[in-house]
Amino acid sequence: MRKLIYRRAANRDLKGIADFIGENSGDFDAGLAFADLFRAQCRKLAASPIILGRPRDDLAPGLRGFLFRGYIIFFRCSEERLEIINILHARRDLAAAMAPGDDLAQ
């Protein structure tokens, strides 16, 4: 299994997703559970013998995206590690999120 690494931006995204769901549903445990689903999916991506997701070199070199529950898990992958870069809602303006200086573009 590849070593799974979360960049600071990805952790911030997961917290934002959990907070949003918790605030809108009134059930903060539901928000945390939803974020846990993403962490479980990231572990599956790291454990997969093949590299899943689709190339997103149009956004940043070496970037891949995997659609999961209406969000895109952006990551970079090698034989040794899978680095979660960001987790963004699929309807978000991705090109704007990839602006120079953003964590995704690095």
Summary of the structure (lengths in Angstrom):
residues: 106
radius of gyration: 13.5
end to end distance: 24.3
largest distance: 41.2
contacts: 299
relative contact order: 0.20
helix: 42%
strand: 25%
